[in-house]
Amino acid sequence: MEAKAQAQQQQGFAEAKILEEKLAAQARGEEQQANAKENWVLLMRKFLKKNWPLKRVVRVN
């Protein structure tokens, strides 16, 4: 009985560790996505500051 309880406890620890790793990976992914979005915004601001007003009008039909 003692061995069974200990095995269940070990399994619980393993599952908690896996969940912790999954959450950490998700947080890193969200952080990378936020950084990419911020970099894109900074790049667009730089581009528009340099090229505004645009020389050509592009029409999309």
N, C-alpha and C positions, 0 to 999 in steps of 0.2 A: 504494500500500500504506500509506504514511504517513497519507494522508487518511482511509482506512478505519479505521485504528487510532484516529485522533483523533476520528472520528465516533462510534465505539463508546465511547470514553472519555467524550465529552460526553453520550451517551445514558445511560451508567452514572451520571454525576453527576445527571442529570435524574431518573432513577428513584430514586436515593438521597434527593434533595430531596423528592420526592413521598411516599416512605415516611416520612421525618422529619415532614412536615406531617401525615400521617395519624396517626402515633403521638402527636404533640402534641395533635391534636384529640381523640383518644381519652382522653388523660390529663386534658384540660380537662373532658370530659364526666363522667369518673369523679369528678373533684374537685367538680363541681357537684352530682352525685348525692349525694355524701357530705355536702356542705353542706346540701342539702335535707333529708336524713335527720336530721342534727343539729338543724336548726331545728325539725323536726316534734317531735322528742323534747323539746326545750326548751319548745315550746308546750304539749305534753301535760302536762309536769311543772307548768307554771304553772297550767293549767286544773285539774288534779287538786288542787293545793295550795289553790286557791280554792274548789273545789266538793266536796271530800271531807269527810265521806261523802256519797255521792249521796243525794238526797232520795227519788227514785223508783227502784223496782226494775224494770228492763226485762227481760222474758222473751222469749226468742226460741225459737220452736218449729220 
